[in-house]
């Protein structure tokens, strides 16, 4: 079984590297190539050479194709030959940067067939209209799917991610405006990571009841709530800063109860105690709460300056029975954070540690003041560490 792992750092020049690859592939006869991995920086004139490499290794025995390409200057990209998407033995396909998926002039239509493909990872890849949807429809055994900044050339009407076998999904898009509709229907999914910078017109999600770990960073409230309703068995949940921009304004009754959640990570732009307390009320089994301030916005304006700390009518169930660890990352002082800390220390009956990462120059006696607050849990330790200087 032939395996080639090629990286230009092991040769003196890129030109010599490409010539070496060409020499190897031109003379290779047997055994058949099953794994081909290529990492390379390319110039404008190199695209046809690399396309020939891909055609040469594509065949009925290829099991893994891993291409990580980047261009030294803007211009044409490497076109993935249609034959790659009819390799029936292909198990793993990773394409990253400087690549386009589009019908070739000589083969405008292609009988796609990827019955063995279990892992598909596309990073910064361009596609022609409808091509991604068509390829996905032939990946009947897919278990891991990564679509990271995959951009259609013109206007993609709909993208459906509907796989009964899919276990892990990572979807990140800076080009949401090019899609009218995103559909996710994955009954076997265990891990979900979705980040949408620009908004889709519509997102439909179904059958996410088996997801155990998820990261969500979407700026539209209705879409966030739709995901949370489907994630009824979630154990680990991360909500990004885009969620912070919309979810705090949602009525508390619209946020579903996450009865299995044990770890919650919130990225915030300021210390919004109402948002934090609302989420605690929805997580009765929570063991760990992590709150991280957006590292790119160190000086943060409170979007709700009139909002004051409100003493909760009832103590969140998790705080009285399950919550053991609270972590605050890149802490920035705000109006009512001390009231929040005093409350959780007073009502955290099983709390074991409160860990705070703070800027040494802005602490202003805060560690000493917090350490003097009374605690209901005798085992609770308050730990401080300093934010590393950049």
Secondary structure, 3 states (H helix, E strand, C coil): CEEEEEEHHHCCCHHHHHHHHHHHHHHCCCCCEEEEEEEEEECHHHHHHHHHHHHHHCCCCCCEEEEEEEECCCCCCEECCHHHHHCCCCCEEEEEEEEEECCECCECCCCCCCCCCCEEEEEEEEECCCHHHHHHCCCCCCCEEEEECCEECCCEEEEEEECCCCCEEEEEECCHHHEEEEEEECCCCCEEEEEECCCCCEEEEECCCCCCEEEEEECCHHHHHHHHHHCCCCCEEEECHHHHCCHHHCCHHHCCCCCCCCEEEEEECCCCHHHHHHHHHCCCCCCEEEEEECCCCCCCCCCCCCCCCCCCCCCCHHHHHCCCEEEEEEECCCCCHHHHHHHHHHHCCCCCEEEEEECHHHCCCHHHHHHCCCCCCCCCEEEEEECCCC
